[in-house]
């Protein structure tokens, strides 16, 4: 006896339909007529197997059907454990400061603001240790802070140079990205980023021009147009760069405000900008309304010429996999925090840096609780039909030490404003098409 897999997806694509299985990642493209006939067979696996045994076995080999006795969640758990031990991609977030040049504090909770002596040297040693001792297969460094570019010349530049040289020697791929408010992205910084091959930037606008300038001003001076102009110059001077631009709006104004935002960027550079639309009231909306907004937003975004890739850099989405073993945040004060979670308190630290060799002294109790738990072992995730498809992304958004069903539901990536599961299926299918060609 066989049953249809829980993780089958049927996605419209160029007037046809992609059949895709999230567990095996196998896919096939069928015409609308073929899709209609096959769906009749999918509805009754027994008749399908008896009537068309050869076709049925092919679909079963692809993963669209499984034995009744098989628990696909157990298959998923096995795959996750295997990936955990085989994956050695290293994602390091570095908080350079808690300062800002704007009129809005990024960190308002009590935090240790004392810089660790020789933190620059310690950070370099830590990176070298991860390359030499932990045998990482790739490294991504993400720079953040109150305003990370305040420490570009004395901190970011020397570490990027050192890391790139070390990675080149060891044959380890290196990727770098900067989170910034965008006001300091002047020609001096852009030229240095180009020389350092830094091509990924995360920037945020707090609403339209009037709202943004009211909240994020530089000593009373407006910053919205400055940031937009800096983004424009960045994209023009570094044609390979990618800007992940978060833009806050409201349910009644996002249409007009997106069009107004687009006017600040020439059409030829908009494909270098990925808009992350945030609607403040989205959490209170019904799911159907959210989907309507998402769909309409995607059409507007496409019409305006903005980039629609799901990931925020040039790598393929499947390569962006970091397990919690090799994903942590280092703060300039020497604290180590888990994953890439927002830093709110020194009490959340799970370790401290040791200056001698760049090693980390872990809080064993906290780290055991963190790494000993499985991010997906909760009712919300286990019931998700997209669990195997989105697992590489979802685990990075999971709460560090668990959470209630409500808190997990609120952080679910399917609640993200412009996220599209179909885009993943289509992207993977297109990638396989290119390989065949």
C-alpha positions as CSV (number, residue, x, y, z in Angstrom):
1,X,0.0,0.0,0.0
2,X,1.2,3.5,-0.9
3,X,0.2,7.0,0.0
4,X,0.9,10.4,-1.5
5,X,3.8,12.2,0.1
6,X,2.8,15.0,2.5
7,X,5.5,17.2,0.8
8,X,4.3,17.4,-2.8
9,X,3.9,20.8,-4.3
10,X,2.3,21.8,-7.6
11,X,3.4,25.2,-8.8
12,X,2.2,27.1,-11.9
13,X,5.1,28.0,-14.2
14,X,4.9,29.4,-17.8
15,X,1.4,28.1,-18.4
16,X,2.5,24.7,-17.1
17,X,2.8,23.1,-13.7
18,X,6.0,22.1,-11.8
19,X,5.6,18.9,-9.8
20,X,8.0,19.1,-6.9
21,X,8.7,16.9,-3.9
22,X,10.2,18.8,-0.9
23,X,11.8,15.7,0.6
24,X,13.7,14.5,-2.5
25,X,13.9,17.8,-4.3
26,X,12.9,16.0,-7.5
27,X,10.8,17.9,-10.0
28,X,9.1,17.5,-13.4
29,X,7.2,19.9,-15.6
30,X,3.8,18.9,-17.0
31,X,1.4,20.7,-19.3
32,X,-2.0,21.8,-17.9
33,X,-3.7,18.9,-19.7
34,X,-1.2,16.4,-18.2
35,X,-1.6,18.0,-14.8
36,X,-5.4,17.5,-14.8
37,X,-5.1,13.9,-15.8
38,X,-2.3,13.1,-13.3
39,X,-4.2,14.8,-10.4
40,X,-7.1,12.4,-11.0
41,X,-4.6,9.5,-10.5
42,X,-2.9,11.2,-7.5
43,X,-6.3,11.2,-5.7
44,X,-6.4,7.4,-5.8
45,X,-2.9,5.9,-5.4
46,X,-4.2,2.3,-5.5
47,X,-6.0,2.7,-8.8
48,X,-3.0,4.7,-10.2
49,X,-0.6,1.8,-9.3
50,X,-2.9,-0.9,-10.7
51,X,-3.8,1.0,-13.9
52,X,-0.5,2.6,-14.8
53,X,2.2,0.6,-12.8
54,X,5.2,1.9,-14.8
55,X,4.2,5.6,-14.5
56,X,3.3,5.1,-10.8
57,X,6.7,3.5,-10.0
58,X,8.5,6.5,-11.7
59,X,6.6,9.0,-9.5
60,X,7.3,6.8,-6.5
61,X,11.0,6.8,-7.3
62,X,10.9,10.6,-7.4
63,X,9.3,10.6,-3.9
64,X,5.8,11.7,-4.8
65,X,4.5,8.4,-3.3
66,X,5.8,6.5,-0.2
67,X,4.9,3.3,1.6
68,X,2.0,3.6,4.0
69,X,4.3,2.3,6.8
70,X,6.9,5.1,6.3
71,X,6.9,8.1,8.6
72,X,8.2,11.0,6.6
73,X,8.9,13.0,9.7
74,X,11.4,10.3,10.7
75,X,13.0,10.6,7.3
76,X,13.2,14.3,7.8
77,X,14.8,13.9,11.2
78,X,17.4,11.5,9.8
79,X,18.2,14.0,7.0
80,X,18.6,16.9,9.5
81,X,20.9,14.9,11.7
82,X,23.0,13.9,8.7
83,X,23.2,17.5,7.5
84,X,24.2,18.7,10.9
85,X,27.3,16.6,11.1
86,X,28.3,17.1,7.4
87,X,27.7,20.8,7.3
88,X,30.6,23.0,8.3
89,X,29.6,26.4,6.8
90,X,30.5,29.1,9.3
91,X,28.3,32.2,9.8
92,X,29.9,34.8,12.0
93,X,28.1,38.0,13.0
94,X,30.3,40.7,14.4
95,X,28.9,43.6,16.4
96,X,31.4,46.4,16.1
97,X,29.8,49.0,18.4
98,X,26.6,50.1,20.1
99,X,26.9,53.6,18.8
100,X,24.9,55.4,16.2
101,X,25.3,58.7,14.2
102,X,21.5,59.2,14.0
103,X,18.9,60.4,16.5
104,X,17.5,57.0,17.3
105,X,19.3,54.5,19.6
106,X,19.7,51.0,18.1
107,X,20.3,49.3,21.5
108,X,18.2,50.6,24.4
109,X,18.7,47.7,26.9
110,X,21.5,47.7,29.4
111,X,24.6,46.2,27.7
112,X,28.3,46.1,28.5
113,X,29.7,48.9,26.3
114,X,33.4,48.3,27.3
115,X,35.5,47.3,24.4
116,X,37.5,44.1,25.0
117,X,41.3,44.8,24.9
118,X,42.8,43.7,21.6
119,X,39.5,42.5,20.3
120,X,40.7,43.0,16.7
121,X,43.6,40.6,17.3
122,X,41.4,38.1,19.1
123,X,38.8,38.2,16.3
124,X,41.5,37.4,13.7
125,X,42.8,34.5,15.8
126,X,39.3,33.2,16.2
127,X,38.7,33.2,12.5
128,X,42.1,31.5,11.9
129,X,41.2,28.9,14.5
130,X,37.9,28.1,12.8
131,X,39.8,27.6,9.5
132,X,42.7,25.6,10.9
133,X,41.1,23.5,13.7
134,X,37.4,23.3,12.9
135,X,38.0,22.8,9.2
136,X,35.1,24.9,8.1
137,X,34.0,24.6,4.5
138,X,33.0,28.3,4.0
139,X,32.7,31.5,6.0
140,X,30.3,34.4,5.9
141,X,31.0,37.4,8.1
142,X,28.1,39.8,8.7
143,X,29.0,43.2,10.2
144,X,26.4,45.0,12.3
145,X,26.1,47.2,15.3
146,X,24.7,50.6,16.2
147,X,26.3,51.8,13.0
148,X,28.9,49.3,11.8
149,X,30.5,51.8,9.3
150,X,31.7,53.9,12.2
151,X,34.4,51.3,12.6
152,X,35.1,50.6,8.9
153,X,38.7,51.8,8.6
154,X,39.9,50.6,11.9
155,X,38.0,47.4,12.2
156,X,36.1,46.0,9.2
157,X,38.7,46.7,6.6
158,X,41.7,45.0,8.3
159,X,39.6,41.9,9.3
160,X,38.2,41.5,5.8
161,X,41.7,41.7,4.3
162,X,43.0,39.2,6.8
163,X,40.2,36.8,6.4
164,X,40.2,36.9,2.6
165,X,44.0,36.2,2.6
166,X,43.6,33.3,5.1
167,X,40.6,31.8,3.2
168,X,42.4,32.1,-0.1
169,X,45.4,30.2,1.4
170,X,43.2,27.5,2.8
171,X,40.8,27.2,-0.2
172,X,37.8,28.3,1.8
173,X,35.1,30.4,0.1
174,X,34.6,33.7,1.9
175,X,31.5,36.0,1.7
176,X,31.0,39.3,3.5
177,X,28.0,41.6,4.1
178,X,27.4,44.8,6.0
179,X,24.3,46.0,7.9
180,X,24.2,49.8,7.9
181,X,21.8,52.7,8.1
182,X,23.3,53.9,4.8
183,X,24.2,57.5,5.8
184,X,28.0,56.8,5.8
185,X,28.1,55.0,2.4
186,X,30.1,57.8,0.9
187,X,32.5,57.5,-2.1
188,X,35.4,56.7,0.3
189,X,33.6,53.7,1.8
190,X,32.2,52.6,-1.6
191,X,35.7,52.6,-3.2
192,X,37.1,50.5,-0.3
193,X,34.2,48.1,-0.4
194,X,34.8,47.6,-4.1
195,X,38.5,47.0,-3.5
196,X,37.7,44.5,-0.7
197,X,35.0,42.7,-2.8
198,X,32.3,43.5,-0.3
199,X,29.1,43.4,-2.4
200,X,26.2,42.7,0.0
201,X,24.5,45.4,2.1
202,X,21.5,45.5,4.5
203,X,19.8,48.9,4.9
204,X,16.5,50.0,6.5
205,X,14.2,52.9,5.8
206,X,11.7,53.6,8.5
207,X,8.7,54.4,6.3
208,X,8.3,57.2,3.7
209,X,10.5,60.3,3.5
210,X,8.6,62.3,6.1
211,X,8.3,59.5,8.6
212,X,11.9,58.3,8.2
213,X,13.4,61.8,8.6
214,X,11.3,62.4,11.7
215,X,12.8,59.3,13.4
216,X,16.2,58.8,11.8
217,X,17.9,62.2,11.4
218,X,21.5,63.3,11.8
219,X,21.6,66.1,14.3
220,X,18.3,67.4,12.9
221,X,19.2,67.0,9.3
222,X,17.1,64.7,7.0
223,X,18.7,61.4,5.9
224,X,16.1,59.7,3.6
225,X,17.3,61.2,0.4
226,X,21.0,60.9,1.5
227,X,20.5,57.2,2.0
228,X,18.7,56.7,-1.3
229,X,21.4,58.6,-3.1
230,X,24.1,56.6,-1.4
231,X,22.4,53.3,-2.5
232,X,22.2,54.6,-6.0
233,X,25.9,55.5,-6.1
234,X,26.8,52.1,-4.5
235,X,24.9,50.2,-7.2
236,X,26.4,52.3,-10.0
237,X,29.9,52.0,-8.8
238,X,29.7,48.3,-7.8
239,X,27.6,46.6,-10.5
240,X,27.9,43.3,-8.7
241,X,26.6,44.6,-5.4
242,X,23.3,43.6,-3.8
243,X,21.2,45.7,-1.5
244,X,18.6,44.1,0.8
245,X,16.5,47.2,1.6
246,X,13.9,46.9,4.3
247,X,11.1,49.4,3.9
248,X,8.3,50.0,6.4
249,X,4.9,51.0,5.2
250,X,1.2,50.7,6.1
251,X,-1.6,48.6,4.6
252,X,-3.2,51.5,2.9
253,X,-0.1,53.2,1.5
254,X,2.4,50.6,0.5
255,X,1.3,50.7,-3.1
256,X,2.0,54.4,-3.6
257,X,4.9,54.5,-1.3
258,X,6.7,51.7,-3.1
259,X,6.3,53.6,-6.4
260,X,7.6,56.8,-4.8
261,X,10.6,54.9,-3.4
262,X,11.4,53.4,-6.8
263,X,11.6,57.0,-8.3
264,X,14.8,57.5,-6.3
265,X,16.6,54.7,-8.2
266,X,17.3,54.5,-11.9
267,X,15.6,51.5,-13.6
268,X,19.0,49.9,-14.5
269,X,20.0,49.5,-10.9
270,X,16.7,48.3,-9.4
271,X,17.6,44.7,-10.1
272,X,20.4,45.1,-7.6
273,X,17.9,46.1,-4.8
274,X,15.7,43.6,-3.0
275,X,12.8,45.3,-1.1
276,X,11.8,43.7,2.2
277,X,8.4,45.2,2.8
278,X,7.3,45.5,6.4
279,X,3.7,46.4,7.1
280,X,3.3,47.3,10.8
281,X,-0.2,45.9,11.2
282,X,0.5,42.6,9.3
283,X,0.4,40.4,12.4
284,X,-3.2,41.3,13.1
285,X,-4.4,40.5,9.6
286,X,-6.2,37.4,8.6
287,X,-4.0,34.9,6.6
288,X,-6.1,35.4,3.4
289,X,-5.6,39.1,3.6
290,X,-1.9,38.7,4.1
291,X,-1.6,36.5,1.0
292,X,-3.6,39.0,-1.0
293,X,-1.1,41.8,0.1
294,X,1.9,39.6,-0.6
295,X,0.6,38.7,-4.1
296,X,-0.2,42.3,-5.0
297,X,3.1,43.5,-3.6
298,X,5.0,41.0,-5.7
299,X,3.3,42.3,-8.8
300,X,4.2,45.9,-7.9
301,X,7.7,44.9,-7.1
302,X,8.1,43.1,-10.4
303,X,6.6,46.0,-12.4
304,X,8.9,48.5,-10.8
305,X,12.0,46.3,-11.7
306,X,13.2,45.4,-8.3
307,X,15.1,42.2,-7.6
308,X,12.8,39.3,-6.7
309,X,15.3,36.7,-5.7
310,X,14.6,35.2,-2.3
311,X,18.1,35.3,-0.9
312,X,20.0,38.5,-0.1
313,X,23.3,37.8,-1.9
314,X,24.5,36.2,-5.1
315,X,24.7,32.6,-3.7
316,X,22.2,30.0,-4.5
317,X,19.6,29.6,-1.7
318,X,20.5,26.0,-1.1
319,X,24.1,27.0,-0.3
320,X,23.0,29.3,2.5
321,X,22.8,26.6,5.2
322,X,24.3,27.2,8.6
323,X,23.7,25.0,11.6
324,X,23.8,26.4,15.1
325,X,27.1,24.7,15.8
326,X,28.8,27.1,13.4
327,X,26.7,30.2,13.8
328,X,27.3,32.7,16.5
329,X,27.6,36.4,17.2
330,X,30.7,38.1,18.7
331,X,30.4,41.5,20.4
332,X,33.2,44.0,20.7
333,X,33.0,43.6,24.5
334,X,34.0,39.9,24.3
335,X,30.5,38.4,24.7
336,X,29.4,35.5,22.5
337,X,25.7,35.1,21.6
338,X,23.8,32.3,19.9
339,X,23.0,32.3,16.2
340,X,22.2,35.7,14.7
341,X,19.5,36.7,17.2
342,X,19.0,40.3,18.2
343,X,21.2,41.3,21.2
344,X,19.0,42.6,24.0
345,X,20.9,41.8,27.2
346,X,24.3,40.6,28.4
347,X,22.4,37.9,30.3
348,X,21.8,36.1,27.0
349,X,25.5,35.6,26.4
350,X,26.4,31.9,25.9
351,X,30.2,32.4,26.1
352,X,33.1,34.8,26.2
353,X,36.2,35.2,24.0
354,X,39.6,34.1,25.3
355,X,42.4,36.4,24.2
356,X,45.2,33.9,24.1
357,X,44.2,31.8,21.0
358,X,40.9,33.3,19.9
359,X,39.0,30.5,21.5
360,X,35.5,30.7,23.1
361,X,34.8,29.8,26.7
362,X,31.3,28.4,26.4
363,X,28.6,28.5,29.1
364,X,28.1,24.7,28.9
365,X,24.7,24.7,30.5
366,X,23.2,27.4,28.1
367,X,24.9,25.9,25.0
368,X,23.8,22.4,25.8
369,X,20.3,23.6,26.1
370,X,20.6,25.4,22.8
371,X,22.3,22.7,20.7
372,X,20.6,19.8,22.5
373,X,17.2,20.9,21.3
374,X,15.8,20.4,17.8
375,X,14.4,23.6,16.4
376,X,11.6,21.8,14.6
377,X,10.3,19.7,17.5
378,X,7.2,21.6,18.1
379,X,3.6,21.2,17.0
380,X,3.7,24.2,14.6
381,X,6.7,23.1,12.6
382,X,6.0,19.3,12.6
383,X,2.5,20.0,11.1
384,X,4.0,22.3,8.4
385,X,3.7,20.9,4.8
386,X,6.7,22.9,3.8
387,X,9.0,21.7,6.6
388,X,11.7,19.8,4.5
389,X,11.6,22.5,1.8
390,X,12.2,25.4,4.1
391,X,14.3,23.8,6.8
392,X,17.6,25.4,5.7
393,X,16.0,28.8,6.3
394,X,13.6,28.1,9.2
395,X,16.2,26.8,11.6
396,X,18.0,30.2,11.5
397,X,14.8,32.0,12.6
398,X,14.0,29.6,15.4
399,X,13.9,30.8,19.0
400,X,17.3,30.2,20.8
401,X,15.8,28.4,23.8
402,X,12.4,27.2,22.5
403,X,9.2,29.1,23.0
404,X,5.5,28.9,23.2
405,X,3.4,27.8,20.3
406,X,2.3,31.4,19.9
407,X,5.8,32.8,19.8
408,X,7.0,30.1,17.3
409,X,4.0,30.9,15.1
410,X,4.8,34.6,15.1
411,X,8.4,33.9,14.0
412,X,7.4,31.4,11.2
413,X,8.9,32.4,7.9
414,X,5.6,31.8,6.2
415,X,4.4,34.9,8.1
416,X,7.0,37.0,6.4
417,X,5.4,39.7,4.3
418,X,6.8,39.0,0.9
419,X,8.0,35.4,1.2
420,X,7.0,33.0,-1.6
421,X,7.3,29.3,-1.3
422,X,6.6,29.0,-5.1
423,X,9.7,31.1,-5.8
424,X,11.9,28.5,-4.1
425,X,10.4,25.7,-6.2
426,X,10.7,27.7,-9.4
427,X,14.3,28.7,-8.6
428,X,15.4,25.2,-8.0
429,X,13.7,23.9,-11.1
430,X,15.3,26.6,-13.2
431,X,18.7,25.8,-11.7
432,X,18.3,22.2,-12.7
433,X,17.2,23.3,-16.2
434,X,20.5,25.3,-16.6
435,X,22.5,22.3,-15.5
436,X,20.9,20.1,-18.1
437,X,21.5,22.7,-20.8
